[in-house]
Amino acid sequence: MTLAPFDLNLRHLRALPVIIARGSMSAAADVVALSQPALTQGLARLEEQLGLTLFGRRPGGVVPTAEGRLLAERVTAAFDGLDAAARAAAPGGGRSVACQAITATQLRAFLALVDGGSFVAASAATGLSQPALHRAVRDLGRICGGPLVERSGRGVAIAEAGRRLARGVRIAEREIELALAEIAADRAPHGDRIVVGAMPLSRAELIPRAVARLVETVPGASVDIVDGSWSELVELLRDGVIDLMIGALRPEPPADLEQVPLFTSHLVVVARAGHPLAGTRPQPEDLAAYPWIVGRPGTPLRARWERLFEGRPLPPAPIECGSVTTIRGILSKSKCLTLLSPDQIALETSAGLLEAIAGPYPHVEREIGVTTRKGSRPGAVGRRFLALLHDAAAELEREWVGGGGPLTAE
């Protein structure tokens, strides 16, 4: 049976960095408000569940093993985030929340309620009775200083305090999950997963190359891919549901996120094969004579389309769409034009369905990269995946430069 993060006793997990800092069980017991026998028994239970030794015993104290130190580092990050979220959920963001009283059962029950939307669904997901779930969520709310759910008709709705807490709980769960995967690496190599948010400019070539190489070279690795736009994925990233987002970077990222560039995507004008402008090296006034498919107002792609016609009247744009699949379908059946990157139409180009008729334009390029939560640390599989992403990005740039692009704008 696979060990889940909240199968572990949180109070005993919290004690790990304290034991390391104090160097002995007796000194740590005073800090974590447990008796030495209780702490010793708790540590033994953790080691039994994990199937490994976290501390080596020596005269006068204990010393962490490599696995113990790794787990303690992840645990510290997990509880720092959880405690901050619990305080933020308290009325007025109070700092008097008794975070050490929070139990794994309460967090498991609360996340099941958030995910399921009802106590009935949460009960089915956890195996806990509905009275036990009500009690766990109610007790968690008392620790945080206020209700986490609200009555909504015949059901429940997650209160704002609950949403803030849920974000911290998910991130803490993910940190512990990464720790469990890393400390188990010797027995089950790379038995880890990574959850990737795939934005439009990364789905056709970049992510497929990196994912294919990951599963070929890293035994046991698994990848969950969630498609969406930046606005659809960013809250999932903040909530810890996904580990990273790949696609077009924002000129000014939010303060809680970090961006790492991978390569520059050179946008081109795309039309169906056989379009009247194909092979004509069209000028802006020629491009303006046809209808366009554009991104919605406020999106980076919409801004770059507007820059393409800077100083000129914008051409008609009867279709606003963010789905590349839909855009490709419309292009193949109309005289519409759009801006896309060459890799997004690679299959259609090779099949003779679409073609790039103008570009690339230096002033309408896009920076493609990785967006993560500030301060987040990937596990072993995540680190390998990021390295493969950089390799794939370098390949794409070399292929683009080597191919010279479809056309060069005058």
N, C-alpha and C positions, 0 to 999 in steps of 0.2 A: 504493500500500500504506500502510495506517495505521500510524503510528509508535507503538509501545507503550513504556511507561515503562522497561522493562528491556531495550529495544533499545539504550539509551544506556549509555555507559561510566560506571560509578559514580564511578570515581576522578577522571575529568575533571569530572563534575558537582560533586563535592565541592570542587573547586578554584575554582568560580565565586565563592562569597562571599569566599574568600581573595584572589582577584584584585581584587575590588572594594575590600576593606579595605586591601590593600597598594598598589593603584594602578599596579602594573607586573607584567609577566610574570616578570621575573627575581626580584623580591622574593617573589612568590607561589611560585615554583618551589622556593625554599629551604624554605618552610613545608610544602609538600605532598610533599616528598621526590621530586621529579621534576626532570630536567634542563630547562633553559629550552626547548631545541628540542623535547623530548618534550611539554611542556606546551603549547607553541605549536601543535604538530601535533595534539594532542588537542583543543584549542579549535577549530581549523579543521575537524576532523572533526565535532564537535558542531554547528557552524554549518552545515556541509554537510547533515547529517541533518535539521536543523530548517528549513533553507531560509531562514535569516535571519542578521543580524549581531547578535552579543551584546555586542561591545565596539567602540568607535571608537578608532582609534589616534591618538595625539598625541605630540609630542616629549616624551620622558622617561617615557612610560607609556601607560596605556589608561583609558578611561572607559566605563562600561556604558551600553548603549542602554536604552530603557524595557523592551524584552523581556528583556534580560540581567538587569536588576534584578529584574523579576518572577520570572523563573526562579530566580534566586539565593535569593529570599525563600522560595519554595516548597521549594527544595532544602534549605535550612537546616532548615525544619520537618520535612521528610522524614527527614533523617539524624539529627536530634536524637531523633526517635522510634525510628528503627531502631537507633541505637547504644544507647539506653536498653534496648530490648528484647533486644539481643544481650548486654548486661551482665547483665540479669535472667535470661537463660537460662543464664549461666555458673554453675558450682557456687558457692554462697554469694553470688550476685549480685556477683561480682568486677568490678573496674574495669580489669582489665588486658587486656580483649579487644581484639585488633588489628582494630578495625572497618574501618579503611581497606583491609584486605586482602580484604574481602568483595566478590565480583563479582556482576554482574547475572546471569550464567549460573547461579551457585549459588542465587540467590534465585528465579529462574524455575523451576529444577529442584525446589527445596524446596516452593514453593507448589503446583506441579503434583502432587507426591507427597501433600501434605496434602489437596488437593482430590480427587485420584483414588483415594487409599487404597492404591495399589500402584505398584510401579515399572513394571509393564506399562501401566497406565492413564496414568501420567505420561509414559512414552515416547511413547504415541500422541498425547498432548496437545501435547507440545513438539517432537516430531521428533528428540529426542536418543536415542541408544542407551541401553540399560539400564546397560551398564558406565559410560558417561559420567554418567548420573544418579547411580549409586551413588557415583562418585568426587566429584561436585559436592556431594552431601549430606554425605558423609563429611568432605570438606574444610571445609565450613561448620561442621560440628560441632566440628572441631578448633580452628577460629578462636574459637568460642564456649566452648571448654573442656570439652565433653562431648557425648555422643551425643544426637542429636535424634530418633531413631527407635529403636524396640525391636522385637525379634522377637516375633511373635504367631502361634503355630502355624506355618503355611506362608507367612504374610504378614508385614506390618509394622504397627506401631501408633505413632502420634506420641507421643513422650514429653512429660512436663510441660514440660521445657525447650523442646521444639519448639513446643508450643502457645503458650508465651509469645513465642517468637521470631516465629511466624507472624503474630501480631497486629500486631507492629511492622512486619513486612514489608508487610502489606496496607495499613496506613495510609501508609507511605512510598510505596508504589506509587500510592495514590490522590492523594497530594499532587503527585507528578510528573505524573500524568495530568491533574489540574486545571491545572497550569502549562502543559502542552502545549496544552490546549484554549484557555486564555486568550491565550497568545502567538500562536496561530493565528487569533484572532478576526477580524483584518482580512482574511484570505484566505478563511476559511470561517466566516462569522459564526455564533457561538453553537453551533458543532458540539460540544456538550458534553452530558453526561448527568447525571442525578441519580437516586440510588436511595433510594426513600422507603419507610419502614416504616409501614404503615397499621394502626392499632389500631381496635378496633370502633367507637368513638364518632366516628371521623373519616371513615369509608368511604362513607357514604350521600350526604353533601352537600358537606362541606368540601373533601376532597381532589379529588373530581370537578370541582368548580367551578374550583379553582386549576389543575389539570392541563389542563383544556380550554382555559383562557385562555393557559396557557403555550405550548402547541403552536400555538395560533392566532397568537400575537404574537411568538414567538421562533423564527425560521427555524432549522432544524437541531437544535433541542433534542430530547432524548429522555428519557423517564421510565421507570424500572423501579419497579414497585410490588410490595412484598412484604407480604402479609397476615400478621397474627399478633397474639398478645396481647403485653403488655409483657414478660413473662418469656420469650417465644419470640423477641422481637426484640432485647432489650437486648444480648445477647452478640454478635449480628450487628453492632450499632452499634459496640460496643467493638472488634470485629475489623476494622472498616473496610469490611465487606461492604455495609452501608447507610450513607447519609450522615446521615439524621435519622429520627426517629420522630415520628408525629403521633397524638395521642389524649389520653386522660386522664393528667394529670400526677400525680406522686407527692407526698404532703405533704412528705416529706423525701428528696430525690433523692440518690443515691450521690455521693460526693465527686468522682468522675471525670466526671460528667455535668452538663450545664447545661439548665435548663428555661426556656422563654419562654411565658407564657400568651397565648392568643389570644381566648378567650371562655368564658363560663360556660354549661354545658349544664344545662338545667333538666329533671330527670327526671320522668317521668309514669308512672302505672300504665296498663298496656296490656293489652287483652283482645281477643278476636275481636269482630267486629261482631255485634250482637244478643245479647251476653252479658247474663245476668240483671241485672248491676249497671249496665249502660249507661243513662245518662240519669237515674240516681238520686242523684247526689252522695253517694257512699258514705262512711261513716265508717270509722275503723280497724277497728272490730269487724265491719263488713260485709266489708271486705277480708280479714280473717283467717278468714273462713268458707270461703274457696276455696283450692285448692292453688296453689303458686307455683313458678315457674322462677327459680332464683337462681344467682348466681356461686359459684364454689368458695370454701371458707373461706380467708380471708387476702386475697382480692381486694377492691379498693376498692368495687366494685358490691355485693358481699355485705355490706360494712360499712354501706353506705347503706340497704340493705334492712332491716338490723337496726335502724338508727336510726329508720326509718319506724314501727316498732312498739316504740319505746323505752318501757319501763315496763309493757309488756304481754307476755303469752306470745307467742312467735313462732308464726305459722301453719304448717301443714304445707308442706314444700318438698321434694316427692319427686324433683324434677329439678334437677340441677346442670349447668349448661351455659354455655360461653363463646362459642358460635357463634351470632351473631345470626340467620344464615340458618336454622339449626335451630330456634332459639327461635320465630321467626316462623311456621315451619311447624307447630310444636306448638300455638301459640296458636290458629291458625286452625281446629284440629281438636279443641279441648278447651275446658274452662271455666277453664283455668289463667290466672293473672295473672303479670305480671313488671314490672320497672322498665326503661324504655328512654328515650332522648331522642327528641323528636318527629321529628327528621330521619331517625332510623333506621327509622321506619315511614311515611315520607312517601308512598312509592309504594303501600303496602298501604292506607293511609288513603284516598288518592284513589281507589283501586280498590274501596273499600267492604269490604275484608277484615278490617282491624283498626281499632281506635279507642282513643283515650286516654280513660279513664273517670274519672280523678282526678289531681289535681296541677295545676301543679307545686308541689313542696314545697321551701321555701327550704333546709331542713336536709338535703336529699338531692341537692343539685346537685353537678355535677362541673366542675372546671377543665380545659379542653381547651387543649392547646398543643403546642409543638415541643420535643423533647428531642434534644440533640446531644452529641458528645464535648466535654469542656471544652477550650477553646483551638482547636477546629477552625474553619477559615475556608472558607465556601462559595465556589465559583467564580461566574462571571458568571450562569450559568443558575440556580445555587442561590440567589443573591441575588434574582434576579427572581422565582423561585418563592416564596421567603419573603414577598416583598412582596405577591404575589398571594394567598397564604394569609391575610395580615392583612386584605386587602380582602374576601375571601370570608367571613372570620369576622365582620367588621363588618356585612356584609350579613345574615348569618344572625341576628345579634342584633337588628338592626332589624326583620327579618321576624317574629321571635318576639315582640318587644315590640308591634309593630303588630298582630299577630294576637291578642294577649292571652292566648295559651295556650288549651288545650282547656277547662280548668276551673281554678278557684281554690280551693285547699283552705281550709276554714274553720278 
